[in-house]
Amino acid sequence: MQVAVAYADPVQQVWLRIEVPEDATLEQAIIQSGLLRQFPEIDLTERQVGIFGKLAKLDAPLKPGDRVEIYRPIIADPATVPRRQMADDDDDD
């Protein structure tokens, strides 16, 4: 079956369509995609992963067409970003 595996670092985004066995898990798809070799900083014991934007465990079974995602740690509190952007806009006056 065909699934997609997606990962984005601060410099680039990677989106791969790969063929996996019918009984493949999320972890198997990530390994098969080659992203762990391409981005050695990815540690699946520390990173969160998901399917179509919803957190999932590495042993989650996949369905045809699923999009497997590897998430980066959040480096800014999302609740403060709009406030920071508004403060930056005020500086332009």
N, CA, C and O of each residue as an XYZ file, in Angstrom:
372
protein
N       0.846     -1.173      0.000
C       0.000      0.000      0.000
C       0.890      1.233      0.000
O       2.045      1.181      0.422
N       0.347      2.323     -0.470
C       1.112      3.562     -0.550
C       0.742      4.496      0.594
O      -0.435      4.703      0.890
N       1.780      5.064      1.241
C       1.595      6.071      2.288
C       2.597      7.188      2.022
O       3.505      7.044      1.205
N       2.417      8.297      2.723
C       3.362      9.410      2.627
C       4.024      9.577      3.990
O       3.418      9.312      5.028
N       5.284     10.024      3.966
C       6.014     10.323      5.191
C       6.519     11.750      5.056
O       7.150     12.104      4.060
N       6.235     12.573      6.074
C       6.589     13.993      6.012
C       7.416     14.399      7.225
O       7.178     13.958      8.350
N       8.407     15.266      6.951
C       9.232     15.845      8.019
C       9.729     17.197      7.529
O      10.065     17.361      6.356
N       9.772     18.153      8.432
C      10.300     19.473      8.082
C      11.276     19.904      9.160
O      10.950     19.887     10.347
N      12.470     20.289      8.746
C      13.402     20.910      9.683
C      13.398     22.404      9.372
O      12.689     22.824      8.457
N      14.155     23.217     10.090
C      14.092     24.659      9.838
C      14.507     25.071      8.427
O      14.185     26.176      7.990
N      15.213     24.203      7.713
C      15.741     24.560      6.398
C      14.942     23.968      5.244
O      14.785     24.606      4.203
N      14.440     22.754      5.423
C      13.780     22.087      4.296
C      12.615     21.222      4.758
O      12.514     20.838      5.924
N      11.742     20.930      3.801
C      10.616     20.041      4.035
C      10.770     18.835      3.129
O      11.156     18.956      1.966
N      10.462     17.668      3.682
C      10.539     16.442      2.893
C       9.186     15.745      2.963
O       8.612     15.560      4.036
N       8.700     15.371      1.801
C       7.434     14.652      1.680
C       7.688     13.509      0.711
O       7.933     13.737     -0.474
N       7.631     12.287      1.208
C       7.924     11.117      0.388
C       6.711     10.207      0.301
O       6.032      9.961      1.298
N       6.447      9.713     -0.892
C       5.434      8.668     -1.057
C       6.201      7.356     -1.162
O       7.111      7.206     -1.977
N       5.809      6.418     -0.318
C       6.513      5.133     -0.329
C       5.500      3.991     -0.335
O       4.339      4.160      0.038
N       5.964      2.853     -0.758
C       5.165      1.632     -0.775
C       5.584      0.811      0.450
O       6.768      0.535      0.644
N       4.607      0.425      1.269
C       4.885     -0.371      2.468
C       3.992     -1.604      2.458
O       2.977     -1.633      1.762
N       4.370     -2.632      3.236
C       3.504     -3.815      3.321
C       2.149     -3.467      3.925
O       2.019     -2.472      4.639
N       1.153     -4.275      3.643
C      -0.212     -4.028      4.123
C      -0.300     -3.956      5.645
O      -1.183     -3.281      6.174
N       0.590     -4.633      6.354
C       0.537     -4.649      7.818
C       1.566     -3.699      8.446
O       1.935     -3.871      9.608
N       2.021     -2.717      7.698
C       3.067     -1.805      8.173
C       2.586     -0.932      9.325
O       1.414     -0.569      9.421
N       3.546     -0.610     10.199
C       3.272      0.315     11.297
C       3.878      1.672     10.964
O       4.639      1.819     10.008
N       3.524      2.642     11.767
C       4.051      3.992     11.605
C       5.586      3.971     11.656
O       6.240      4.579     10.808
N       6.156      3.282     12.633
C       7.614      3.203     12.758
C       8.253      2.550     11.536
O       9.279      3.027     11.050
N       7.670      1.480     11.039
C       8.219      0.800      9.866
C       8.236      1.722      8.656
O       9.188      1.701      7.876
N       7.201      2.526      8.492
C       7.151      3.453      7.357
C       8.245      4.510      7.480
O       8.887      4.860      6.490
N       8.460      5.020      8.701
C       9.509      6.026      8.896
C      10.872      5.427      8.577
O      11.677      6.051      7.886
N      11.135      4.227      9.073
C      12.420      3.576      8.807
C      12.589      3.333      7.314
O      13.640      3.630      6.747
N      11.561      2.798      6.685
C      11.641      2.493      5.253
C      11.822      3.752      4.404
O      12.413      3.689      3.326
N      11.326      4.881      4.874
C      11.416      6.126      4.102
C      12.852      6.631      3.949
O      13.149      7.375      3.015
N      13.739      6.232      4.856
C      15.125      6.709      4.802
C      15.342      8.038      5.503
O      16.461      8.551      5.511
N      14.301      8.606      6.089
C      14.442      9.907      6.751
C      15.378      9.859      7.957
O      16.022     10.858      8.278
N      15.459      8.709      8.626
C      16.353      8.612      9.782
C      17.818      8.683      9.358
O      18.665      9.149     10.120
N      18.113      8.226      8.153
C      19.488      8.353      7.626
C      19.736      9.771      7.137
O      20.825     10.313      7.326
N      18.736     10.371      6.513
C      18.868     11.721      5.972
C      18.937     12.773      7.083
O      19.621     13.786      6.940
N      18.231     12.531      8.182
C      18.199     13.467      9.312
C      18.582     12.710     10.580
O      17.701     12.310     11.340
N      19.874     12.505     10.825
C      20.298     11.709     11.981
C      19.897     12.314     13.323
O      19.946     11.630     14.345
N      19.505     13.576     13.336
C      19.076     14.206     14.590
C      17.702     13.715     15.051
O      17.310     13.967     16.191
N      16.973     13.023     14.185
C      15.660     12.497     14.567
C      15.863     11.289     15.474
O      16.471     10.293     15.080
N      15.347     11.394     16.690
C      15.390     10.293     17.644
C      13.943      9.920     17.947
O      13.234     10.659     18.631
N      13.513      8.783     17.442
C      12.110      8.391     17.595
C      11.723      8.106     19.042
O      10.535      8.029     19.352
N      12.704      7.947     19.936
C      12.363      7.766     21.347
C      12.010      9.102     21.997
O      11.404      9.129     23.068
N      12.388     10.222     21.348
C      12.115     11.548     21.898
C      11.100     12.344     21.081
O      10.408     13.203     21.628
N      11.003     12.077     19.802
C      10.103     12.849     18.926
C       8.696     12.306     18.993
O       8.480     11.112     19.198
N       7.742     13.204     18.816
C       6.365     12.772     18.671
C       6.098     12.534     17.199
O       6.684     13.185     16.335
N       5.217     11.604     16.925
C       4.849     11.263     15.550
C       3.334     11.190     15.466
O       2.642     11.095     16.480
N       2.838     11.237     14.249
C       1.400     11.166     14.088
C       0.988     10.774     12.687
O       1.812     10.553     11.800
N      -0.314     10.696     12.526
C      -0.919     10.387     11.232
C      -1.958     11.471     10.965
O      -2.892     11.646     11.747
N      -1.796     12.191      9.870
C      -2.716     13.274      9.504
C      -2.929     14.267     10.653
O      -4.060     14.668     10.925
N      -1.852     14.660     11.320
C      -1.937     15.697     12.343
C      -2.414     15.242     13.706
O      -2.582     16.066     14.604
N      -2.634     13.963     13.880
C      -3.056     13.443     15.186
C      -1.951     12.561     15.740
O      -1.447     11.673     15.053
N      -1.576     12.816     16.996
C      -0.521     12.027     17.610
C      -0.855     10.546     17.565
O      -2.007     10.147     17.737
N       0.172      9.740     17.332
C      -0.002      8.290     17.270
C       1.246      7.629     17.838
O       2.306      8.247     17.934
N       1.103      6.387     18.203
C       2.239      5.610     18.714
C       2.977      4.987     17.534
O       2.420      4.816     16.450
N       4.239      4.653     17.769
C       5.060      4.077     16.703
C       4.507      2.754     16.191
O       4.748      2.390     15.040
N       3.769      2.032     17.027
C       3.245      0.737     16.591
C       1.842      0.839     15.974
O       1.189     -0.178     15.739
N       1.386      2.068     15.714
C       0.065      2.262     15.108
C       0.042      1.676     13.693
O       0.953      1.927     12.904
N      -0.982      0.910     13.375
C      -1.082      0.360     12.015
C      -1.462      1.458     11.025
O      -2.160      2.412     11.370
N      -0.998      1.307      9.809
C      -1.283      2.292      8.766
C      -2.372      1.790      7.829
O      -2.599      0.588      7.688
N      -3.034      2.746      7.199
C      -4.034      2.445      6.176
C      -3.551      3.063      4.861
O      -2.756      4.003      4.883
N      -4.010      2.559      3.736
C      -3.599      3.143      2.459
C      -3.883      4.641      2.419
O      -4.965      5.091      2.794
N      -2.898      5.401      1.961
C      -3.050      6.839      1.813
C      -2.725      7.648      3.049
O      -2.772      8.877      2.996
N      -2.393      6.999      4.175
C      -2.060      7.737      5.393
C      -0.846      8.639      5.175
O       0.039      8.334      4.376
N      -0.825      9.769      5.914
C       0.339     10.662      5.919
C       0.973     10.571      7.304
O       0.416     11.041      8.296
N       2.154      9.955      7.342
C       2.920      9.812      8.574
C       3.727     11.094      8.760
O       4.367     11.575      7.825
N       3.694     11.644      9.973
C       4.388     12.907     10.239
C       5.323     12.750     11.430
O       4.975     12.122     12.430
N       6.509     13.326     11.310
C       7.471     13.375     12.405
C       7.505     14.824     12.867
O       7.794     15.723     12.078
N       7.211     15.054     14.139
C       7.107     16.418     14.648
C       8.394     16.869     15.315
O       9.093     16.085     15.956
N       8.692     18.164     15.146
C       9.836     18.772     15.833
C       9.354     19.325     17.162
O       8.170     19.618     17.326
N      10.275     19.469     18.117
C       9.870     20.081     19.385
C       9.452     21.535     19.166
O       9.993     22.222     18.300
N       8.496     21.990     19.951
C       8.061     23.379     19.878
C       9.110     24.235     20.575
O       9.499     23.954     21.709
N       9.563     25.278     19.893
C      10.581     26.141     20.490
C       9.999     27.473     20.961
O      10.697     28.268     21.591
N       8.738     27.717     20.661
C       8.055     28.934     21.114
C       6.661     28.550     21.576
O       6.035     27.657     21.003
N       6.179     29.212     22.596
C       4.835     28.958     23.083
C       3.852     29.534     22.064
O       3.824     30.747     21.861
N       3.041     28.682     21.415
C       2.124     29.172     20.373
C       1.188     30.269     20.871
O       0.749     31.111     20.087
N       0.885     30.266     22.144
C      -0.020     31.291     22.681
C       0.613     32.673     22.691
O      -0.100     33.676     22.679
N       1.945     32.743     22.713
C       2.613     34.046     22.765
C       2.974     34.581     21.390
O       3.273     35.768     21.257
N       2.956     33.751     20.377
C       3.357     34.193     19.043
C       2.490     35.337     18.520
O       3.044     36.325     18.039
N       1.135     35.254     18.589
C       0.338     36.391     18.100
C       0.651     37.677     18.871
O       0.676     38.758     18.282
N       0.889     37.570     20.180
C       1.207     38.764     20.961
C       2.534     39.369     20.508
O       2.665     40.589     20.403
N       3.501     38.519     20.244
C       4.794     39.014     19.762
C       4.654     39.677     18.404
O       5.257     40.720     18.154
N       3.862     39.077     17.525
C       3.668     39.653     16.198
C       2.967     40.995     16.292
O       3.318     41.921     15.561
N       1.978     41.124     17.181
C       1.292     42.391     17.346
C       2.247     43.433     17.913
O       2.194     44.596     17.514
N       3.114     43.039     18.832
C       4.087     43.973     19.410
C       5.061     44.433     18.328
O       5.440     45.604     18.296
N       5.467     43.526     17.446
C       6.363     43.902     16.335
C       5.689     44.873     15.400
O       6.334     45.795     14.900
N       4.379     44.686     15.147
C       3.637     45.599     14.280
C       3.561     47.000     14.902
O       3.622     48.005     14.193
N       3.429     47.057     16.218
C       3.359     48.365     16.909
C       4.667     49.132     16.792
O       4.667     50.362     16.826
N       5.784     48.420     16.654
C       7.084     49.064     16.538
C       7.235     49.809     15.225
O       8.076     50.702     15.117
N       6.430     49.457     14.219
C       6.555     50.056     12.889
C       6.021     51.487     12.842
O       6.306     52.203     11.883
N       5.263     51.923     13.837
C       4.648     53.254     13.808
C       5.658     54.347     13.952
O       5.298     55.525     13.946
